Amino acid sequence: MKKTIAFMLVCAMAMLSLTGCVKIIDKGTEGEYTGEVAFDAAADSSSDWEQVVTEITEKAVEAADLLGGDWDGKAAAIKVTAPVKEFESKANGKKNALILDVEGFDGTVKVQVGSIYSGTDVRDVQSVKNFESFTNQTEWSQYAKALNAELDAQVVSVLGIDESVAGKTVTLVGAVSKSGDEVTITPVSMTIE
């Protein structure tokens, strides 16, 4: 019995001495100790933006060649100069588009001009980062949204686009995809004259 009590006392003393080894880590500083840093899509897209624009610009195919060719409709890089037929506004003015009159193409050509952007075409056309660059699908999706936010801030918002753009000529480079006879372009560079 004395041995059991002595053993229990030794165990209790050992446990008490170990409690002094606990380190309390402030919330948000875990990465300093684990090496894992919280994912920041905005920082990634901002630091990659110039490379993304350069790559898409270098890959871009003239609209007449892409739209008139044997294109499968999946995300591709495009460059186009065309007159604006119409300014289209939806979702309480947050999902705006320019409808272009692209020579030689009978379908509808829309250019997304924010502030809400659908799709992941810009992310899908670039190769600066790929899915393996991220921990999971959520981060990959957040990166696409952050690239769209970057293009809104860097390319579209600065142009102050509204109804007065109808009749003017747009020159742009962007990522494009097609669904049926509708083509949607998300610009990475754009001028309006």
Biotite code that builds the C-alpha atoms (Angstrom):
import biotite.structure as struc

atoms = struc.array([
    struc.Atom([0.000, 0.000, 0.000], chain_id="A", res_id=1, res_name="MET", atom_name="CA", element="C"),
    struc.Atom([2.853, 2.354, 0.843], chain_id="A", res_id=2, res_name="LYS", atom_name="CA", element="C"),
    struc.Atom([4.368, 1.662, -2.573], chain_id="A", res_id=3, res_name="LYS", atom_name="CA", element="C"),
    struc.Atom([1.090, 2.516, -4.317], chain_id="A", res_id=4, res_name="THR", atom_name="CA", element="C"),
    struc.Atom([0.743, 5.801, -2.424], chain_id="A", res_id=5, res_name="ILE", atom_name="CA", element="C"),
    struc.Atom([4.378, 6.655, -3.103], chain_id="A", res_id=6, res_name="ALA", atom_name="CA", element="C"),
    struc.Atom([3.882, 5.900, -6.801], chain_id="A", res_id=7, res_name="PHE", atom_name="CA", element="C"),
    struc.Atom([0.767, 8.091, -6.949], chain_id="A", res_id=8, res_name="MET", atom_name="CA", element="C"),
    struc.Atom([2.618, 10.923, -5.231], chain_id="A", res_id=9, res_name="LEU", atom_name="CA", element="C"),
    struc.Atom([5.481, 10.682, -7.720], chain_id="A", res_id=10, res_name="VAL", atom_name="CA", element="C"),
    struc.Atom([2.997, 10.748, -10.627], chain_id="A", res_id=11, res_name="CYS", atom_name="CA", element="C"),
    struc.Atom([1.159, 13.743, -9.149], chain_id="A", res_id=12, res_name="ALA", atom_name="CA", element="C"),
    struc.Atom([4.439, 15.613, -8.629], chain_id="A", res_id=13, res_name="MET", atom_name="CA", element="C"),
    struc.Atom([5.515, 14.833, -12.199], chain_id="A", res_id=14, res_name="ALA", atom_name="CA", element="C"),
    struc.Atom([2.201, 16.135, -13.575], chain_id="A", res_id=15, res_name="MET", atom_name="CA", element="C"),
    struc.Atom([2.450, 19.319, -11.522], chain_id="A", res_id=16, res_name="LEU", atom_name="CA", element="C"),
    struc.Atom([5.966, 19.969, -12.740], chain_id="A", res_id=17, res_name="SER", atom_name="CA", element="C"),
    struc.Atom([4.858, 19.553, -16.381], chain_id="A", res_id=18, res_name="LEU", atom_name="CA", element="C"),
    struc.Atom([2.146, 22.217, -16.153], chain_id="A", res_id=19, res_name="THR", atom_name="CA", element="C"),
    struc.Atom([4.841, 24.869, -16.100], chain_id="A", res_id=20, res_name="GLY", atom_name="CA", element="C"),
    struc.Atom([5.799, 23.849, -19.669], chain_id="A", res_id=21, res_name="CYS", atom_name="CA", element="C"),
    struc.Atom([2.592, 25.050, -21.301], chain_id="A", res_id=22, res_name="VAL", atom_name="CA", element="C"),
    struc.Atom([3.028, 27.969, -23.674], chain_id="A", res_id=23, res_name="LYS", atom_name="CA", element="C"),
    struc.Atom([-0.015, 30.122, -24.332], chain_id="A", res_id=24, res_name="ILE", atom_name="CA", element="C"),
    struc.Atom([-0.062, 31.362, -27.920], chain_id="A", res_id=25, res_name="ILE", atom_name="CA", element="C"),
    struc.Atom([-1.991, 34.475, -28.880], chain_id="A", res_id=26, res_name="ASP", atom_name="CA", element="C"),
    struc.Atom([-4.640, 34.010, -31.566], chain_id="A", res_id=27, res_name="LYS", atom_name="CA", element="C"),
    struc.Atom([-3.309, 34.911, -35.009], chain_id="A", res_id=28, res_name="GLY", atom_name="CA", element="C"),
    struc.Atom([0.341, 34.173, -34.148], chain_id="A", res_id=29, res_name="THR", atom_name="CA", element="C"),
    struc.Atom([0.160, 30.388, -34.578], chain_id="A", res_id=30, res_name="GLU", atom_name="CA", element="C"),
    struc.Atom([2.150, 30.573, -37.822], chain_id="A", res_id=31, res_name="GLY", atom_name="CA", element="C"),
    struc.Atom([5.186, 31.844, -35.931], chain_id="A", res_id=32, res_name="GLU", atom_name="CA", element="C"),
    struc.Atom([5.318, 28.515, -34.092], chain_id="A", res_id=33, res_name="TYR", atom_name="CA", element="C"),
    struc.Atom([3.964, 26.051, -36.646], chain_id="A", res_id=34, res_name="THR", atom_name="CA", element="C"),
    struc.Atom([5.336, 27.587, -39.823], chain_id="A", res_id=35, res_name="GLY", atom_name="CA", element="C"),
    struc.Atom([1.839, 27.528, -41.340], chain_id="A", res_id=36, res_name="GLU", atom_name="CA", element="C"),
    struc.Atom([0.609, 30.922, -42.464], chain_id="A", res_id=37, res_name="VAL", atom_name="CA", element="C"),
    struc.Atom([-3.053, 31.710, -43.116], chain_id="A", res_id=38, res_name="ALA", atom_name="CA", element="C"),
    struc.Atom([-3.898, 31.873, -46.808], chain_id="A", res_id=39, res_name="PHE", atom_name="CA", element="C"),
    struc.Atom([-4.390, 35.399, -48.157], chain_id="A", res_id=40, res_name="ASP", atom_name="CA", element="C"),
    struc.Atom([-5.922, 35.271, -51.652], chain_id="A", res_id=41, res_name="ALA", atom_name="CA", element="C"),
    struc.Atom([-5.779, 39.050, -52.078], chain_id="A", res_id=42, res_name="ALA", atom_name="CA", element="C"),
    struc.Atom([-2.043, 39.146, -51.358], chain_id="A", res_id=43, res_name="ALA", atom_name="CA", element="C"),
    struc.Atom([-1.399, 36.259, -53.772], chain_id="A", res_id=44, res_name="ASP", atom_name="CA", element="C"),
    struc.Atom([-3.422, 37.794, -56.592], chain_id="A", res_id=45, res_name="SER", atom_name="CA", element="C"),
    struc.Atom([-1.908, 41.230, -56.049], chain_id="A", res_id=46, res_name="SER", atom_name="CA", element="C"),
    struc.Atom([1.649, 39.926, -56.188], chain_id="A", res_id=47, res_name="SER", atom_name="CA", element="C"),
    struc.Atom([0.863, 37.774, -59.253], chain_id="A", res_id=48, res_name="ASP", atom_name="CA", element="C"),
    struc.Atom([-1.206, 40.339, -61.174], chain_id="A", res_id=49, res_name="TRP", atom_name="CA", element="C"),
    struc.Atom([1.492, 41.732, -63.489], chain_id="A", res_id=50, res_name="GLU", atom_name="CA", element="C"),
    struc.Atom([2.681, 38.233, -64.437], chain_id="A", res_id=51, res_name="GLN", atom_name="CA", element="C"),
    struc.Atom([-0.911, 37.125, -65.088], chain_id="A", res_id=52, res_name="VAL", atom_name="CA", element="C"),
    struc.Atom([-1.572, 40.125, -67.369], chain_id="A", res_id=53, res_name="VAL", atom_name="CA", element="C"),
    struc.Atom([1.708, 39.600, -69.246], chain_id="A", res_id=54, res_name="THR", atom_name="CA", element="C"),
    struc.Atom([1.028, 35.907, -69.786], chain_id="A", res_id=55, res_name="GLU", atom_name="CA", element="C"),
    struc.Atom([-2.566, 36.392, -70.978], chain_id="A", res_id=56, res_name="ILE", atom_name="CA", element="C"),
    struc.Atom([-1.451, 39.217, -73.285], chain_id="A", res_id=57, res_name="THR", atom_name="CA", element="C"),
    struc.Atom([1.252, 36.994, -74.815], chain_id="A", res_id=58, res_name="GLU", atom_name="CA", element="C"),
    struc.Atom([-1.206, 34.096, -75.297], chain_id="A", res_id=59, res_name="LYS", atom_name="CA", element="C"),
    struc.Atom([-4.045, 36.253, -76.673], chain_id="A", res_id=60, res_name="ALA", atom_name="CA", element="C"),
    struc.Atom([-5.491, 35.315, -80.051], chain_id="A", res_id=61, res_name="VAL", atom_name="CA", element="C"),
    struc.Atom([-7.259, 37.827, -82.305], chain_id="A", res_id=62, res_name="GLU", atom_name="CA", element="C"),
    struc.Atom([-11.053, 37.634, -81.900], chain_id="A", res_id=63, res_name="ALA", atom_name="CA", element="C"),
    struc.Atom([-11.625, 36.897, -85.596], chain_id="A", res_id=64, res_name="ALA", atom_name="CA", element="C"),
    struc.Atom([-9.240, 33.928, -85.465], chain_id="A", res_id=65, res_name="ASP", atom_name="CA", element="C"),
    struc.Atom([-10.554, 32.513, -82.173], chain_id="A", res_id=66, res_name="LEU", atom_name="CA", element="C"),
    struc.Atom([-14.275, 33.082, -82.637], chain_id="A", res_id=67, res_name="LEU", atom_name="CA", element="C"),
    struc.Atom([-14.244, 32.177, -86.320], chain_id="A", res_id=68, res_name="GLY", atom_name="CA", element="C"),
    struc.Atom([-12.083, 29.103, -85.819], chain_id="A", res_id=69, res_name="GLY", atom_name="CA", element="C"),
    struc.Atom([-12.591, 25.643, -84.392], chain_id="A", res_id=70, res_name="ASP", atom_name="CA", element="C"),
    struc.Atom([-12.566, 26.766, -80.750], chain_id="A", res_id=71, res_name="TRP", atom_name="CA", element="C"),
    struc.Atom([-14.112, 24.431, -78.144], chain_id="A", res_id=72, res_name="ASP", atom_name="CA", element="C"),
    struc.Atom([-15.412, 27.322, -75.998], chain_id="A", res_id=73, res_name="GLY", atom_name="CA", element="C"),
    struc.Atom([-13.208, 26.610, -72.967], chain_id="A", res_id=74, res_name="LYS", atom_name="CA", element="C"),
    struc.Atom([-11.288, 29.427, -71.311], chain_id="A", res_id=75, res_name="ALA", atom_name="CA", element="C"),
    struc.Atom([-8.784, 31.031, -73.692], chain_id="A", res_id=76, res_name="ALA", atom_name="CA", element="C"),
    struc.Atom([-6.932, 34.326, -74.098], chain_id="A", res_id=77, res_name="ALA", atom_name="CA", element="C"),
    struc.Atom([-8.380, 36.832, -76.582], chain_id="A", res_id=78, res_name="ILE", atom_name="CA", element="C"),
    struc.Atom([-7.696, 40.291, -77.919], chain_id="A", res_id=79, res_name="LYS", atom_name="CA", element="C"),
    struc.Atom([-10.376, 42.338, -79.587], chain_id="A", res_id=80, res_name="VAL", atom_name="CA", element="C"),
    struc.Atom([-11.104, 45.825, -80.848], chain_id="A", res_id=81, res_name="THR", atom_name="CA", element="C"),
    struc.Atom([-14.791, 46.432, -81.480], chain_id="A", res_id=82, res_name="ALA", atom_name="CA", element="C"),
    struc.Atom([-17.541, 49.011, -81.076], chain_id="A", res_id=83, res_name="PRO", atom_name="CA", element="C"),
    struc.Atom([-19.822, 48.862, -78.043], chain_id="A", res_id=84, res_name="VAL", atom_name="CA", element="C"),
    struc.Atom([-23.427, 48.171, -79.083], chain_id="A", res_id=85, res_name="LYS", atom_name="CA", element="C"),
    struc.Atom([-24.888, 48.423, -75.600], chain_id="A", res_id=86, res_name="GLU", atom_name="CA", element="C"),
    struc.Atom([-24.169, 48.853, -71.896], chain_id="A", res_id=87, res_name="PHE", atom_name="CA", element="C"),
    struc.Atom([-26.031, 46.119, -69.991], chain_id="A", res_id=88, res_name="GLU", atom_name="CA", element="C"),
    struc.Atom([-26.727, 46.441, -66.268], chain_id="A", res_id=89, res_name="SER", atom_name="CA", element="C"),
    struc.Atom([-28.119, 43.700, -64.007], chain_id="A", res_id=90, res_name="LYS", atom_name="CA", element="C"),
    struc.Atom([-28.191, 42.792, -60.305], chain_id="A", res_id=91, res_name="ALA", atom_name="CA", element="C"),
    struc.Atom([-28.878, 46.346, -59.149], chain_id="A", res_id=92, res_name="ASN", atom_name="CA", element="C"),
    struc.Atom([-26.074, 47.724, -61.281], chain_id="A", res_id=93, res_name="GLY", atom_name="CA", element="C"),
    struc.Atom([-23.438, 45.364, -59.915], chain_id="A", res_id=94, res_name="LYS", atom_name="CA", element="C"),
    struc.Atom([-23.264, 42.900, -62.807], chain_id="A", res_id=95, res_name="LYS", atom_name="CA", element="C"),
    struc.Atom([-22.536, 45.121, -65.774], chain_id="A", res_id=96, res_name="ASN", atom_name="CA", element="C"),
    struc.Atom([-21.424, 44.148, -69.248], chain_id="A", res_id=97, res_name="ALA", atom_name="CA", element="C"),
    struc.Atom([-20.572, 45.717, -72.554], chain_id="A", res_id=98, res_name="LEU", atom_name="CA", element="C"),
    struc.Atom([-22.195, 44.103, -75.589], chain_id="A", res_id=99, res_name="ILE", atom_name="CA", element="C"),
    struc.Atom([-19.732, 44.301, -78.484], chain_id="A", res_id=100, res_name="LEU", atom_name="CA", element="C"),
    struc.Atom([-20.302, 44.227, -82.212], chain_id="A", res_id=101, res_name="ASP", atom_name="CA", element="C"),
    struc.Atom([-17.520, 41.852, -83.261], chain_id="A", res_id=102, res_name="VAL", atom_name="CA", element="C"),
    struc.Atom([-17.180, 41.600, -87.011], chain_id="A", res_id=103, res_name="GLU", atom_name="CA", element="C"),
    struc.Atom([-17.596, 38.083, -88.363], chain_id="A", res_id=104, res_name="GLY", atom_name="CA", element="C"),
    struc.Atom([-19.275, 36.657, -85.246], chain_id="A", res_id=105, res_name="PHE", atom_name="CA", element="C"),
    struc.Atom([-23.051, 36.281, -85.179], chain_id="A", res_id=106, res_name="ASP", atom_name="CA", element="C"),
    struc.Atom([-23.402, 35.430, -81.496], chain_id="A", res_id=107, res_name="GLY", atom_name="CA", element="C"),
    struc.Atom([-23.403, 37.744, -78.485], chain_id="A", res_id=108, res_name="THR", atom_name="CA", element="C"),
    struc.Atom([-20.070, 39.024, -77.163], chain_id="A", res_id=109, res_name="VAL", atom_name="CA", element="C"),
    struc.Atom([-20.205, 40.336, -73.584], chain_id="A", res_id=110, res_name="LYS", atom_name="CA", element="C"),
    struc.Atom([-17.374, 41.980, -71.691], chain_id="A", res_id=111, res_name="VAL", atom_name="CA", element="C"),
    struc.Atom([-17.775, 41.809, -67.921], chain_id="A", res_id=112, res_name="GLN", atom_name="CA", element="C"),
    struc.Atom([-17.283, 45.255, -66.373], chain_id="A", res_id=113, res_name="VAL", atom_name="CA", element="C"),
    struc.Atom([-18.153, 44.585, -62.726], chain_id="A", res_id=114, res_name="GLY", atom_name="CA", element="C"),
    struc.Atom([-18.442, 45.015, -60.002], chain_id="A", res_id=115, res_name="SER", atom_name="CA", element="C"),
    struc.Atom([-19.573, 41.378, -59.847], chain_id="A", res_id=116, res_name="ILE", atom_name="CA", element="C"),
    struc.Atom([-17.704, 38.956, -62.128], chain_id="A", res_id=117, res_name="TYR", atom_name="CA", element="C"),
    struc.Atom([-18.884, 35.461, -62.971], chain_id="A", res_id=118, res_name="SER", atom_name="CA", element="C"),
    struc.Atom([-16.557, 32.587, -63.658], chain_id="A", res_id=119, res_name="GLY", atom_name="CA", element="C"),
    struc.Atom([-12.933, 31.685, -63.222], chain_id="A", res_id=120, res_name="THR", atom_name="CA", element="C"),
    struc.Atom([-11.645, 32.301, -66.750], chain_id="A", res_id=121, res_name="ASP", atom_name="CA", element="C"),
    struc.Atom([-8.771, 34.606, -65.752], chain_id="A", res_id=122, res_name="VAL", atom_name="CA", element="C"),
    struc.Atom([-7.516, 32.051, -63.225], chain_id="A", res_id=123, res_name="ARG", atom_name="CA", element="C"),
    struc.Atom([-8.011, 29.195, -65.682], chain_id="A", res_id=124, res_name="ASP", atom_name="CA", element="C"),
    struc.Atom([-6.099, 30.853, -68.553], chain_id="A", res_id=125, res_name="VAL", atom_name="CA", element="C"),
    struc.Atom([-3.044, 31.846, -66.503], chain_id="A", res_id=126, res_name="GLN", atom_name="CA", element="C"),
    struc.Atom([-0.330, 29.409, -65.428], chain_id="A", res_id=127, res_name="SER", atom_name="CA", element="C"),
    struc.Atom([1.487, 31.561, -62.865], chain_id="A", res_id=128, res_name="VAL", atom_name="CA", element="C"),
    struc.Atom([-0.192, 29.373, -60.247], chain_id="A", res_id=129, res_name="LYS", atom_name="CA", element="C"),
    struc.Atom([-2.073, 26.102, -60.603], chain_id="A", res_id=130, res_name="ASN", atom_name="CA", element="C"),
    struc.Atom([-4.271, 23.992, -58.350], chain_id="A", res_id=131, res_name="PHE", atom_name="CA", element="C"),
    struc.Atom([-1.214, 22.326, -56.787], chain_id="A", res_id=132, res_name="GLU", atom_name="CA", element="C"),
    struc.Atom([-0.049, 25.765, -55.601], chain_id="A", res_id=133, res_name="SER", atom_name="CA", element="C"),
    struc.Atom([-2.876, 25.737, -53.049], chain_id="A", res_id=134, res_name="PHE", atom_name="CA", element="C"),
    struc.Atom([-3.885, 23.621, -50.086], chain_id="A", res_id=135, res_name="THR", atom_name="CA", element="C"),
    struc.Atom([-7.409, 22.870, -51.261], chain_id="A", res_id=136, res_name="ASN", atom_name="CA", element="C"),
    struc.Atom([-10.275, 23.720, -53.638], chain_id="A", res_id=137, res_name="GLN", atom_name="CA", element="C"),
    struc.Atom([-11.472, 26.546, -51.384], chain_id="A", res_id=138, res_name="THR", atom_name="CA", element="C"),
    struc.Atom([-8.153, 28.402, -51.692], chain_id="A", res_id=139, res_name="GLU", atom_name="CA", element="C"),
    struc.Atom([-8.132, 27.780, -55.475], chain_id="A", res_id=140, res_name="TRP", atom_name="CA", element="C"),
    struc.Atom([-11.617, 29.308, -55.692], chain_id="A", res_id=141, res_name="SER", atom_name="CA", element="C"),
    struc.Atom([-10.646, 32.252, -53.475], chain_id="A", res_id=142, res_name="GLN", atom_name="CA", element="C"),
    struc.Atom([-7.668, 32.914, -55.766], chain_id="A", res_id=143, res_name="TYR", atom_name="CA", element="C"),
    struc.Atom([-10.026, 33.153, -58.785], chain_id="A", res_id=144, res_name="ALA", atom_name="CA", element="C"),
    struc.Atom([-12.244, 35.635, -56.932], chain_id="A", res_id=145, res_name="LYS", atom_name="CA", element="C"),
    struc.Atom([-9.221, 37.656, -55.835], chain_id="A", res_id=146, res_name="ALA", atom_name="CA", element="C"),
    struc.Atom([-7.934, 37.861, -59.429], chain_id="A", res_id=147, res_name="LEU", atom_name="CA", element="C"),
    struc.Atom([-11.376, 39.126, -60.483], chain_id="A", res_id=148, res_name="ASN", atom_name="CA", element="C"),
    struc.Atom([-11.262, 41.726, -57.700], chain_id="A", res_id=149, res_name="ALA", atom_name="CA", element="C"),
    struc.Atom([-7.789, 42.749, -58.867], chain_id="A", res_id=150, res_name="GLU", atom_name="CA", element="C"),
    struc.Atom([-8.944, 43.262, -62.459], chain_id="A", res_id=151, res_name="LEU", atom_name="CA", element="C"),
    struc.Atom([-11.921, 45.273, -61.247], chain_id="A", res_id=152, res_name="ASP", atom_name="CA", element="C"),
    struc.Atom([-9.638, 47.583, -59.268], chain_id="A", res_id=153, res_name="ALA", atom_name="CA", element="C"),
    struc.Atom([-6.785, 47.772, -61.814], chain_id="A", res_id=154, res_name="GLN", atom_name="CA", element="C"),
    struc.Atom([-8.626, 47.682, -65.150], chain_id="A", res_id=155, res_name="VAL", atom_name="CA", element="C"),
    struc.Atom([-12.363, 48.342, -65.008], chain_id="A", res_id=156, res_name="VAL", atom_name="CA", element="C"),
    struc.Atom([-13.098, 50.723, -62.129], chain_id="A", res_id=157, res_name="SER", atom_name="CA", element="C"),
    struc.Atom([-10.532, 53.259, -63.299], chain_id="A", res_id=158, res_name="VAL", atom_name="CA", element="C"),
    struc.Atom([-12.431, 53.649, -66.596], chain_id="A", res_id=159, res_name="LEU", atom_name="CA", element="C"),
    struc.Atom([-15.688, 54.804, -64.955], chain_id="A", res_id=160, res_name="GLY", atom_name="CA", element="C"),
    struc.Atom([-17.821, 52.823, -67.404], chain_id="A", res_id=161, res_name="ILE", atom_name="CA", element="C"),
    struc.Atom([-21.509, 53.688, -67.740], chain_id="A", res_id=162, res_name="ASP", atom_name="CA", element="C"),
    struc.Atom([-24.229, 54.022, -70.400], chain_id="A", res_id=163, res_name="GLU", atom_name="CA", element="C"),
    struc.Atom([-22.237, 56.721, -72.235], chain_id="A", res_id=164, res_name="SER", atom_name="CA", element="C"),
    struc.Atom([-19.827, 54.047, -73.521], chain_id="A", res_id=165, res_name="VAL", atom_name="CA", element="C"),
    struc.Atom([-22.323, 52.883, -76.180], chain_id="A", res_id=166, res_name="ALA", atom_name="CA", element="C"),
    struc.Atom([-20.982, 53.714, -79.643], chain_id="A", res_id=167, res_name="GLY", atom_name="CA", element="C"),
    struc.Atom([-17.373, 53.974, -78.477], chain_id="A", res_id=168, res_name="LYS", atom_name="CA", element="C"),
    struc.Atom([-14.635, 51.506, -79.425], chain_id="A", res_id=169, res_name="THR", atom_name="CA", element="C"),
    struc.Atom([-13.140, 49.086, -76.910], chain_id="A", res_id=170, res_name="VAL", atom_name="CA", element="C"),
    struc.Atom([-9.702, 47.535, -77.255], chain_id="A", res_id=171, res_name="THR", atom_name="CA", element="C"),
    struc.Atom([-8.999, 44.782, -74.764], chain_id="A", res_id=172, res_name="LEU", atom_name="CA", element="C"),
    struc.Atom([-7.125, 41.656, -73.848], chain_id="A", res_id=173, res_name="VAL", atom_name="CA", element="C"),
    struc.Atom([-8.812, 39.138, -71.614], chain_id="A", res_id=174, res_name="GLY", atom_name="CA", element="C"),
    struc.Atom([-9.901, 35.644, -70.770], chain_id="A", res_id=175, res_name="ALA", atom_name="CA", element="C"),
    struc.Atom([-12.871, 34.330, -72.726], chain_id="A", res_id=176, res_name="VAL", atom_name="CA", element="C"),
    struc.Atom([-15.245, 31.378, -72.673], chain_id="A", res_id=177, res_name="SER", atom_name="CA", element="C"),
    struc.Atom([-18.302, 30.448, -74.688], chain_id="A", res_id=178, res_name="LYS", atom_name="CA", element="C"),
    struc.Atom([-21.667, 28.941, -73.823], chain_id="A", res_id=179, res_name="SER", atom_name="CA", element="C"),
    struc.Atom([-23.906, 28.305, -76.798], chain_id="A", res_id=180, res_name="GLY", atom_name="CA", element="C"),
    struc.Atom([-23.767, 31.387, -79.002], chain_id="A", res_id=181, res_name="ASP", atom_name="CA", element="C"),
    struc.Atom([-22.746, 33.706, -76.132], chain_id="A", res_id=182, res_name="GLU", atom_name="CA", element="C"),
    struc.Atom([-19.128, 34.633, -75.531], chain_id="A", res_id=183, res_name="VAL", atom_name="CA", element="C"),
    struc.Atom([-18.086, 36.197, -72.213], chain_id="A", res_id=184, res_name="THR", atom_name="CA", element="C"),
    struc.Atom([-14.815, 38.100, -71.897], chain_id="A", res_id=185, res_name="ILE", atom_name="CA", element="C"),
    struc.Atom([-13.223, 39.078, -68.600], chain_id="A", res_id=186, res_name="THR", atom_name="CA", element="C"),
    struc.Atom([-10.663, 41.819, -69.386], chain_id="A", res_id=187, res_name="PRO", atom_name="CA", element="C"),
    struc.Atom([-7.151, 42.073, -67.964], chain_id="A", res_id=188, res_name="VAL", atom_name="CA", element="C"),
    struc.Atom([-6.380, 45.240, -69.932], chain_id="A", res_id=189, res_name="SER", atom_name="CA", element="C"),
    struc.Atom([-8.797, 47.592, -71.662], chain_id="A", res_id=190, res_name="MET", atom_name="CA", element="C"),
    struc.Atom([-9.092, 51.024, -73.237], chain_id="A", res_id=191, res_name="THR", atom_name="CA", element="C"),
    struc.Atom([-12.182, 52.824, -74.491], chain_id="A", res_id=192, res_name="ILE", atom_name="CA", element="C"),
    struc.Atom([-12.099, 55.561, -77.155], chain_id="A", res_id=193, res_name="GLU", atom_name="CA", element="C"),
])
